[in-house]
Amino acid sequence: MAELVTLLGFVLVKNNVIKSILAIKTKVIVMTATSSYLMPVFYSAPPAFAAGILVPVAIFNMMQALINIIPNYLVYSRIKKIKAT
């Protein structure tokens, strides 16, 4: 899910720099929100604990998005080339 959300950010905008920023923002927002809801369900953590670690979760998601942005862009470029032919 996380990688699809990042790829969605690329698809929505034409400018590469804006694509990267939007992809990172989209991933951070979606995955942080998902973590806040699923952490109490899967780990039986109290909602206050889940809310308390949202900042580190957001930072982790931002770093992961930055690491994955280049491979995701390469996949998007290949799909775009295949679709154009």
C-alpha positions as CSV (number, residue, x, y, z in Angstrom):
1,M,0.0,0.0,0.0
2,A,2.8,2.4,0.9
3,E,4.5,2.1,-2.4
4,L,1.2,2.5,-4.3
5,V,0.5,5.7,-2.4
6,T,3.9,7.1,-3.3
7,L,3.4,6.2,-7.0
8,L,0.0,7.9,-6.9
9,G,1.7,11.1,-6.0
10,F,3.8,10.9,-9.1
11,V,0.8,10.2,-11.4
12,L,-1.1,13.2,-10.2
13,V,1.3,16.0,-11.2
14,K,3.4,16.8,-14.3
15,N,6.4,18.5,-12.7
16,N,9.1,16.1,-11.4
17,V,10.0,18.2,-8.3
18,I,6.4,18.8,-7.5
19,K,5.7,15.1,-8.1
20,S,8.4,14.1,-5.6
21,I,7.1,16.5,-2.9
22,L,3.5,15.4,-3.5
23,A,4.4,11.7,-3.4
24,I,6.3,12.2,-0.1
25,K,3.4,14.2,1.4
26,T,0.8,11.7,0.2
27,K,2.7,8.7,1.7
28,V,3.4,10.4,5.0
29,I,-0.2,11.5,5.5
30,V,-1.8,8.2,4.4
31,M,0.6,5.9,6.2
32,T,0.6,8.0,9.4
33,A,-3.2,8.0,9.4
34,T,-3.3,4.3,8.7
35,S,-0.8,3.6,11.5
36,S,-2.8,5.6,14.0
37,Y,-5.9,3.4,13.3
38,L,-4.2,0.0,12.8
39,M,-1.7,0.1,15.7
40,P,-4.3,-0.2,18.4
41,V,-6.0,-3.0,16.5
42,F,-2.9,-5.2,15.7
43,Y,-0.7,-4.4,18.7
44,S,-3.4,-3.8,21.3
45,A,-1.7,-0.5,22.0
46,P,-3.8,2.2,23.7
47,P,-4.9,5.0,21.4
48,A,-3.0,7.5,23.5
49,F,0.3,5.5,22.8
50,A,-0.5,5.4,19.1
51,A,-1.1,9.1,19.0
52,G,2.1,9.7,20.9
53,I,4.3,8.1,18.4
54,L,2.7,9.6,15.2
55,V,5.6,12.0,14.8
56,P,8.3,9.3,14.7
57,V,6.0,7.2,12.4
58,A,5.7,10.3,10.1
59,I,9.5,10.8,10.1
60,F,10.0,7.1,9.3
61,N,7.5,7.3,6.4
62,M,9.2,10.4,5.1
63,M,12.6,8.8,5.1
64,Q,11.3,5.7,3.5
65,A,9.6,7.7,0.8
66,L,12.9,9.5,0.1
67,I,14.7,6.2,-0.2
68,N,12.1,4.8,-2.5
69,I,11.4,7.8,-4.7
70,I,14.0,6.9,-7.4
71,P,12.9,3.3,-7.9
72,N,9.3,4.4,-8.0
73,Y,10.0,7.0,-10.5
74,L,11.9,4.5,-12.7
75,V,8.9,2.1,-12.6
76,Y,6.5,5.0,-13.5
77,S,8.8,6.0,-16.4
78,R,8.8,2.4,-17.7
79,I,5.0,2.1,-17.5
80,K,4.6,5.5,-19.2
81,K,6.9,4.3,-22.1
82,I,5.0,1.0,-22.5
83,K,1.7,2.8,-22.4
84,A,2.8,5.3,-25.0
85,T,3.7,2.6,-27.5
